[in-house]
């Protein structure tokens, strides 16, 4: 029930064919994070791909990966070892609400569960249900944990559904993480945004930049990437126009 894929010329990725696989949201979040950080932390790893992309692109020196599902914690650890990153990527099987790492991190990044437990159709596979629904903590829990673990001035970065955007902004501000940059992502020029990339600063002052939108495809058949998306695919980062 596994396969091994080449993500790029440096990374191989073991994925579970019956689990959550590497998608656009993970790729975009890794590209959205700019600058260089010392110690990072990922909330919920899945396969570990976001952390591995950040490490190989030298955006972070080292990271702690917190994964509540033991099966995915084991998978992340195997992927780190496969790519020679186990010395820089510590995988911990832990609920983010229980981990103790007060003021430890320069950046926390996450692709969190985006559906309330009462919303949507539950998946027959419990591991998919936990990854998609707020079974092990909602966005307020994620932001509260980030507040405790971030250094003052540290960065919080996330990818989230636009219909829950108010919730994540509210959760960030209630935990003294000030939203500083948002980018809306559209499948094509005629589609409403399907996700938002958001970045905040622990203890930051008010001042939000809404960048130009990212249009993934230039055509409705979704066969041709837009110029900015091609840049992200080739460089692993967003063009400078998206950065503060």
Secondary structure, DSSP 8 states (H G I E B T S, - for coil): -EEEEE-SSS-EEEEETTS----HHHHHHHHH--S-EEEEEEE--TTSHHHHHHHHTTSEEEEEEEESSHHHHHHHHHHHHHTT-TTTEEEEE--TTT---TT-EEEEEE----B-TTSS---SSHHHHHHHBGGG--HHHHHHHHHHHEEEEEEEEEEEEGGGHHHHHHHHHHTTEEEEEEEEEESSTTS-EEEEEEEEEET--S--EE---EE-BSSTTS-SB-HHHHHHHHHSS--GGG--
